[in-house]
Amino acid sequence: MARIRGNRFGSSISNAFQAIAVLILISVPARAAGFIPVENPDAFASGVVMEISTDKLAEAAKVIADQIGKPEAAATLGNAFKVFDGKTFDFSAKVIDKEYNNVLRQIVHYSYIKDLGFVYFRFNFKKSSSGWILANFTFKDEPNELFPRDFIER
């Protein structure tokens, strides 16, 4: 799922992308009860991408890990974010903000990163009586298609 196509960036980057996918997919469902509600999903997603793009990788990892109710995962997530360390984010924008009946919401940000390529950051939120839950976060590259395969809800 999180493998870089053609492995043109080397196995360590591919491993970092795989680590983030495994971390988030395993962590969120098991810990949904310990989440911290997200007041504004749009601002949250934009803020995380901004932190990553300005080399505040540890901060971005901590805020995501805290939101999913698993603060001990911040170090692992921070290691996965090292793929972005020292990279220049040439362009970033929100490309999808799809809401379903004010209960489910998917936000995708796209970034072009010099010396790395095209990367997408996906945030899936679900609503509870306490507010929005960050149910899933992942990032993935895609050099050829508009969106990575099986990355967005259609």
C-alpha positions, 0 to 999 in steps of 0.5 A: 500500500505505501510502497514507492513505485519503481523504488526509485528513492531507495529501500529506506524511503520505501520502508518509511512509507510502509512503516507509517501505513502499518502504524496507523492501520494498526493503531487507530481502530484499537485505540479509538476510545482514547482519541482527542476530538478534532474541532476543525478537520480542515485546519487540523489537516492543513496544520499537519501538512504545514508542520511537515513541510517546514521540517517540524516532523516531530511536532507533526508526529506528536499531534497525529499520535495524540489525536489517535489516542496513542502518544507512544506512537509519536517516535515511530511516526516521526521516524517515518516522517524522516523521508521529508527531512531537509526536503523542499516542499515546492507546492502544497494544496488541499485537493479533496475535502469530501464530507458525507452528511456531516458524519464522515469526512476525507481530506487529501493534501497534495505536495510536490517535493523537490528530490522526492516527487509527488506525495499525498497526505490523506486524513479520514475523520469520523464523527462521534458525540464528542466531535471529529475523530482522526480515524486514519492518516496516511501518506503515499507517493504517486508519480504517474496517476492523479491519485494513488491507487485505492487512496481516495474514497470514490 
